[in-house]
C-alpha cells in the first residue's frame, strides 16, 4: 500500500506536467492579448525552462532538509505546494505574464520535493535485492503519467461540455490535476511511516558514498539528459526539417520514444538484469545504443531509418537513467535525500541546457545536429571505459533461504 501511494505521487506530477504543457499557449494568449504567434512560442520555451529551473533550485534543498527532518513531512509539503500552485492557475489572466512565470517556477520547486524524496523513501525502506525492480517500476510509472497527460486533456474537454459547462477545458484540467494531487497527499498522510522499518546493516561502501563517484553519477545524468532533451527538441522540429513529415508522424515518434523507454523499464522490472549485471556494463550498453541511434538520425533521412534511430536512442537513454538511480540508491541513509536531490538537479541542468542548445543546433546544422549530440555521450563513454573504479559496485546481496 505504501509503495502504491508513492508511485501515485510520481504518476500525479508526471500526468500534471504532460497535461498542462499543451495549455501554455492558451494561458499566454489570455495573459498577452494580441501577442504574435512567434512571441507566444518564445514564452512557451522560456516558461518550460523556468519550470525546470524551479526543480533545479528545489531538489538539493528539499533533499537536504528531508535528511534532517524526515521524508514524510517534506513529501506532504511538496504535494501541498504543487496543488496550491495549480489552483492559482485557474485565473491566469489575473496573474499576468509574470505571474505565469512565477507559478510555473513555484510548481517546479515543489515537484522537486516529490520526485527525489520518493526515490529516497524507496531506497530507505526497501531491502537491497528489491530495489532494482522498484526503481524500474518508478521509472515506468513516470512515463505512464506523461503519456496519460493528453488523455486527461481529452477527459477535461468532455467534462467541460457536459457536467461542468460553466468551466473551460483548461480550468477542468487544473481542477482534475489538483484533485489527483490532493488525493495522493491524503494517501501519503494515511500510509507513510515516520521512520525506516528496515534496520541498517553493515555493507561495503557504494559508488554514491564517495564524492568522486557521486560527482561522476551527476555528470553522467546531466550529459544523458542533455542529449535526450536535445533529441526531443529535434523530434519536435522534424516537421521543419522534413516537409513531407506530417504532425501525426512527429507525434508518433514522440509516442514511440515514450513506449520504448517504458518497455526498457518493464524489462528491468521483470528480470534481474540490474541485480546481476555490473552497472558499468549496462551504462556502456545504453550509451552505445543511444550513440548509434543519434548517428542514424544524423545521416539517414528515410522514414524507416528515422524510426529505428528514435527507438535506439530511446532504448539507450531509457537504460542508463534507471541504472544511475539504482546505483545512487546505495547511498547511506543520512545522505539519501542529498543524493537523490543532487541527481534531480543534475537532470534539470541537462534538460535546461540540452533544450536550449538543441534548439540552437537544429537552427544551424539541421539534421546533422543529431550527430553533434553524440559528442557528450562519446565523452562520458570514454570516461566509463577508462575509469572503471568510478563505477565499481558490489553485487546486490540476495536474501537468505
C-alpha positions, 0 to 999 in steps of 0.5 A: 500500500505504501509503495502504491501511494508513492508511485501515485505521487510520481504518476500525479506530477508526471500526468500534471506536467504532460497535461498542462504543457499543451495549455501554455499557449492558451494561458499566454494568449489570455495573459498577452492579448494580441501577442504574435504567434512567434512571441507566444512560442518564445514564452512557451520555451522560456516558461518550460525552462523556468519550470525546470529551473524551479526543480533545479533550485528545489531538489538539493534543498528539499533533499537536504532538509528531508535528511534532517527532518524526515521524508514524510513531512517534506513529501506532504509539503511538496504535494501541498505546494504543487496543488496550491500552485495549480489552483492559482492557475485557474485565473491566469489572466489575473496573474499576468505574464509574470505571474505565469512565470512565477507559478510555473517556477513555484510548481517546479520547486515543489515537484522537486520535493516529490520526485527525489524524496520518493526515490529516497523513501524507496531506497530507505525502506526497501531491502537491497535485492528489491530495489532494482525492480522498484526503481524500474517500476518508478521509472515506468510509472513516470512515463505512464503519467506523461503519456496519460497527460493528453488523455486527461486533456481529452477527459477535461474537454468532455467534462467541460461540455457536459457536467461542468459547462460553466468551466473551460477545458483548461480550468477542468484540467487544473481542477482534475490535476489538483484533485489527483494531487490532493488525493495522493497527499491524503494517501501519503498522510494515511500510509507513510511511516515516520521512520525506516522499518528496515534496520541498517546493516553493515555493507561495503561502501557504494559508488554514491558514498564517495564524492568522486563517484557521486560527482561522476553519477551527476555528470553522467545524468546531466550529459544523458539528459542533455542529449535526450532533451536535445533529441526531443527538441529535434523530434519536435522540429522534424516537421521543419526539417522534413516537409513531407513529415506530417504532425501525426508522424512527429507525434508518433515518434514522440509516442514511440520514444515514450513506449520504448523507454517504458518497455526498457523499464518493464524489462528491468522490472521483470528480470534481474538484469540490474541485480546481476549485471555490473552497472558499468556494463549496462551504462556502456550498453545504453550509451552505445545504443543511444550513440548509434541511434543519434548517428542514424538520425544524423545521416539517414533521412528515410522514414524507416531509418528515422524510426529505428534511430528514435527507438535506439536512442530511446532504448539507450537513454531509457537504460542508463537513467534507471541504472544511475538511480539504482546505483545512487540508491546505495547511498547511506541513509543520512545522505539519501535525500542529498543524493537523490536531490543532487541527481534531480538537479543534475537532470534539470541542468541537462534538460535546461541546457540540452533544450536550449542548445538543441534548439540552437543546433537544429537552427544551424546544422539541421539534421546533422545536429543529431550527430553533434549530440553524440559528442557528450555521450562519446565523452562520458563513454570514454570516461566509463571505459577508462575509469572503471573504479568510478563505477565499481559496485558490489553485487546486490546481496540476495536474501537468505533461504 
